[in-house]
């Protein structure tokens, strides 16, 4: 499987016109999953026994992070911090 994936990763079929290929998309979603796992492990998603954000909001946040431009990383960090801490 790994050999096949490595061979396919270099294939022009997996690279879109904007340069975002299949591997980059998988990488972004993996990083997003790890970020949500990090928030969960550090108890940033639950305050006083209540969820800070519901499941739909968390899914939307995960998609927002996964699809965001890497150049806007600082903006995304501030947005997420503000959402989870309730700072206006």
N, C-alpha and C positions, 0 to 999 in steps of 0.2 A: 504494500500500500504506500509506504513512504517513498519508495523508488518511483512509483507511478506519479505520486503527487509532486515530487521534485521535478520530474520530467514535464508534467503538465504546467507547473508554475512558470516555466520558461516559454510556454507556448503563447503565441500571439493571440490565440483565442481567448485567453484569460485576461488580457490587458485591454482596457477600454480606451476610448479616444482621449479621455482626460487623464490617463495614467493610473487610475485606480483599478487595479486588478483584483482578482479573486483573493489572492493571498493578503493583500492590504485590507480588504473588507473583513476577512476572518480575523486578522490581527486586531483591528479596531474593536470588534465585538468581544474578542477574548479580553482585551484590556478593560473594556467596560464591565464585563462580568467580574473581573478581578477587583475593580474599583468598588462595585456594589458589595462584593464579599468583604472588602476592607472596611467599608462603612458598617456592615453588619457585625463583623468581629469586634469592632471598636464601639459598639453600641450607640452609633450615631443615628440609627434609624428608629430607636425607641427611647422615649423620655418618660419617666414616671409610669412605666408599664403601658403606655399608649404609643402607637406608631406615629412618628413625626410626619410621615407621608404614606398615603395609601398605595395599594399594589399598582393601580393604574397610573398614578403619579410617578411611582418608582420606575415603571416600564417606560413611560414617556421621557423621564430624565435619562434613563439608560440609552434610549434611542437618540436623544439630543446629544449626549456625550459621544456616542459612536459615530454620528454623522457630522459632528462639528469639525471645523477647520483646525488642524493642529496649531496654526498660528494664533488662534484665539484661546489657547489653553488657560491663560491667566484670567480671562473673562469668565470662562466656564467654572473655574475654581471658585471665584468670588460669588458667582450666581448660586452654585451648589451650597457653599457655606451659608449664604444668606437664607436660602430656602430651608435648610435644615436647622438653623439656629433661630429663625424667626426674626432676624434683624431687618428693619425697614430701611 
